[in-house]
Amino acid sequence: MKTLLSLISAAGLAAGCATQLSDSEAQQRAEQTFREAFTHGNRQMAARVEQQDEVQALCTKYRNEPPRNVADEIEKSQTATIKYPPPGKLMGDWRAGEKIAQDGYGMRFTDPDPLRPNGGNCYNCHQITKAEISFGTIGPSLYQYGKLRGVTDPSAPAARPIVEYTWGKLWNAKATNACSDMPRFGHNKLLDETQLKNLMALLLDPKSPVNQ
């Protein structure tokens, strides 16, 4: 969202060169254009941009590169938001997880049904399986995520650090990367607990295509 506003703002500046808009005027014009674009669209999505929380505001202020002390405070506060299921209850069905990862529904201009569960849209930023021929590269490849980390049994005590780290990353990525581009799926209720557990299985279950 921040990137979208920045692009609109830049376009406004370019278009406004003839009238020499100030930075604040260009920003106001960009925000107005953004709000008007949602007249018949997803107002929930627009509200998230119009009413940034403290973390979003800080990342915007520092253009996603906050000083280390600010980043440390963000990560500390966001770590405190992570809600873990009971031990041994973090894994779901990788088959359902694969469908969620491939599903881009939710928080878009054209999504007609606000009650339909969101997808994870994971392929838009990550490679997930070797079978994919098209995927995003904003995030790292997730292929063999669990295998590369030595997870042969996600329920084993030795796997607990990786399992909990992965849950935290899905719940609130800003806990480990202050201005991460990754959605805060659990924190912002974009995905529910069952969906997150299914994504966990996709990433960590040895039988998942991710780990083949």
C-alpha positions in Angstrom: 0.0 0.0 0.0 2.8 2.4 0.9 4.4 1.6 -2.5 1.1 2.3 -4.3 0.8 5.7 -2.7 4.4 6.5 -3.5 3.8 5.6 -7.1 0.7 7.7 -7.3 2.5 10.6 -5.6 5.4 10.3 -8.0 3.0 10.4 -10.9 1.3 13.4 -9.4 4.6 15.2 -9.2 5.5 14.4 -12.8 2.1 15.5 -14.0 2.2 18.6 -11.8 5.6 19.8 -12.9 4.0 22.5 -15.1 2.3 23.9 -12.0 5.2 23.2 -9.7 3.3 21.4 -6.9 4.9 21.4 -3.5 5.6 18.0 -1.9 2.7 18.4 0.4 0.3 19.4 -2.4 1.5 16.4 -4.5 0.9 14.1 -1.5 -2.6 15.5 -0.9 -3.4 15.0 -4.6 -2.1 11.5 -4.5 -4.2 10.6 -1.4 -7.3 12.2 -2.9 -6.8 10.1 -6.1 -6.4 7.0 -4.1 -9.5 7.6 -2.0 -11.6 8.4 -5.1 -10.4 5.2 -6.7 -12.3 3.2 -4.1 -15.7 4.8 -4.6 -17.0 1.4 -5.8 -14.2 -0.7 -4.6 -13.0 -2.4 -1.4 -13.4 0.3 1.3 -11.7 -2.0 3.9 -8.6 -2.0 1.8 -8.6 1.8 1.5 -9.2 2.3 5.2 -6.0 0.3 6.0 -4.0 2.9 4.0 -5.9 6.0 5.2 -5.5 5.0 8.9 -2.0 3.6 9.3 -1.1 2.1 12.6 2.1 3.3 14.4 4.3 0.7 12.7 3.1 1.5 9.2 3.5 5.2 9.9 7.1 4.8 11.1 8.0 2.7 8.0 6.4 5.3 5.8 8.3 8.0 7.6 11.7 6.3 7.1 10.8 4.9 3.6 11.1 1.3 5.0 14.7 1.9 6.2 14.3 3.0 9.8 17.4 3.6 12.0 18.5 0.5 13.9 17.1 1.7 17.2 13.7 2.4 15.7 13.7 -1.0 13.9 14.6 -2.7 17.2 11.6 -1.1 18.9 9.3 -2.0 16.1 10.4 -5.7 16.1 10.1 -5.8 19.9 6.5 -4.5 19.9 5.5 -6.7 17.0 7.0 -9.8 18.6 4.7 -9.2 21.6 1.6 -9.4 19.3 2.3 -13.0 18.1 -0.3 -15.5 19.4 0.8 -19.1 19.4 -1.6 -22.1 19.5 -0.8 -24.7 22.1 2.4 -26.7 21.5 1.9 -29.5 19.0 -1.1 -27.7 17.5 0.6 -25.6 14.9 0.3 -27.9 11.9 -2.7 -28.4 9.5 -3.2 -29.9 6.1 -0.6 -29.1 3.4 -3.1 -29.7 0.7 -5.4 -27.0 2.0 -2.3 -24.9 2.6 -1.3 -25.2 -1.1 -4.7 -23.9 -2.2 -4.4 -20.9 0.2 -0.9 -20.1 -1.1 -2.1 -20.1 -4.7 -5.3 -18.1 -3.9 -5.0 -14.4 -4.6 -8.5 -13.5 -3.5 -9.0 -10.7 -1.0 -8.3 -7.0 -0.4 -8.5 -6.2 -4.1 -10.5 -3.6 -6.1 -12.5 -6.2 -7.9 -13.3 -8.7 -5.1 -17.1 -8.8 -4.9 -17.7 -10.9 -1.8 -16.1 -9.4 1.4 -17.3 -12.6 3.3 -15.2 -15.0 1.2 -12.0 -16.0 3.0 -8.9 -14.4 1.8 -6.2 -16.3 0.1 -2.5 -16.1 1.0 -1.4 -14.9 -2.5 2.0 -16.4 -1.6 3.1 -17.2 -5.2 2.9 -13.5 -6.0 6.1 -13.0 -4.0 7.7 -16.4 -3.6 8.5 -19.6 -5.4 6.6 -22.3 -3.6 7.2 -25.6 -5.6 9.4 -26.7 -8.4 6.4 -27.2 -10.6 5.6 -23.5 -10.8 6.7 -21.7 -13.9 5.6 -18.2 -12.8 6.1 -16.6 -9.4 7.2 -13.4 -7.7 10.7 -12.7 -6.5 10.0 -10.0 -3.9 10.5 -12.6 -1.2 12.9 -15.6 -1.1 12.1 -18.9 -2.6 10.2 -21.2 -0.2 11.0 -24.3 -2.2 12.4 -27.0 0.3 11.7 -24.6 3.2 11.5 -27.3 5.8 14.0 -29.7 4.2 16.7 -27.1 4.1 16.2 -26.4 7.8 16.4 -30.1 8.7 12.8 -30.5 9.6 12.0 -34.2 9.2 9.3 -34.3 11.9 7.6 -30.9 12.7 6.3 -32.4 16.0 9.8 -33.3 17.3 11.3 -31.1 20.0 14.3 -30.4 17.8 12.1 -28.8 15.2 10.4 -26.4 17.7 12.5 -23.3 17.1 11.9 -23.5 13.3 8.2 -24.2 13.8 7.7 -21.3 16.1 9.8 -19.0 14.0 7.7 -19.9 10.9 4.4 -19.3 12.8 5.7 -15.9 13.9 6.7 -15.0 10.4 3.2 -15.8 9.1 1.5 -14.1 12.0 3.5 -10.9 11.9 6.5 -10.6 9.7 7.4 -7.3 11.2 8.5 -9.1 14.4 11.7 -10.2 12.6 11.9 -7.5 9.8 10.6 -4.1 11.0 9.4 -2.9 7.6 8.8 -6.2 5.9 6.7 -6.1 2.8 5.0 -9.4 3.8 1.4 -9.0 5.1 0.8 -9.5 8.8 -1.6 -12.3 8.2 -2.5 -13.2 11.7 -2.0 -9.8 13.3 -4.3 -8.1 10.8 -6.8 -11.0 10.7 -6.2 -11.5 7.0 -6.0 -15.3 7.5 -7.5 -17.2 10.4 -5.8 -19.7 12.6 -6.8 -22.8 10.6 -5.5 -21.2 7.4 -2.2 -20.4 9.0 -1.9 -23.9 10.3 -2.4 -25.2 6.8 0.3 -22.9 5.4 2.6 -24.2 8.2 2.0 -27.7 6.9 2.7 -26.6 3.4 6.1 -25.2 4.5 7.2 -27.8 7.0 5.4 -31.2 6.3 8.0 -33.5 4.7 5.2 -34.8 2.4 4.4 -31.4 1.1 5.5 -30.6 -2.5 7.5 -27.7 -1.0 9.9 -30.2 0.5 10.2 -32.7 -2.3 
